[in-house]
Amino acid sequence: MRTIKFRAWHKIRNEMYPVWGITKEYVWMDTMNGVGNKGVPDLIQDVELMQFTGLHDKNGNEIWEGDIVKCHWNINKQYNPANDKLIPIEKKIQLSEVYYSLHFAGFSISANREMADEKYKDEIYITKYRAKTFLEIIGNKFENPELLK
């Protein structure tokens, strides 16, 4: 069974918090790192909710929606249909944001962000194998937006 949990980026405080309750209008966050303050909700429009993917990266860290991952692809050949041959390619390390894909109904990353002109083009579904073999969390889109530039 997959663990379902959320975290929230508070847009006003610029802080990330674990979430323990959500309604249509409010979100309850652990703003005191487990010491208290669980009785005061924040307005849902003041936060950006992110869901845990249920997956872990190659270092054992939880992968969340909104995380920025370094993708260590070790593919060294690519098929070229024009001449029906495999052509060598450079090993590539790329950075990508983890997001929920409507196309896959699951969490994905962009396969080639610099070639994609929109977020959902050329996407790769994150499987358990891909996550633990190729992905490494290096930040998230709120605390480290410079990584996606």
Secondary structure, DSSP 8 states (H G I E B T S, - for coil): -----EEEEETTTTEEEEEEEE-SSEEEE-TTTTSS--S--EEGGGEEEEEEEEEE-TTS-EEETTEEEEEEE---EEEETTTTEEEE---EEEEEE-EEETTTTEEEEES-TTT-SSTTTTEEE--HHHHHHHEEEEEETTT-GGGG-
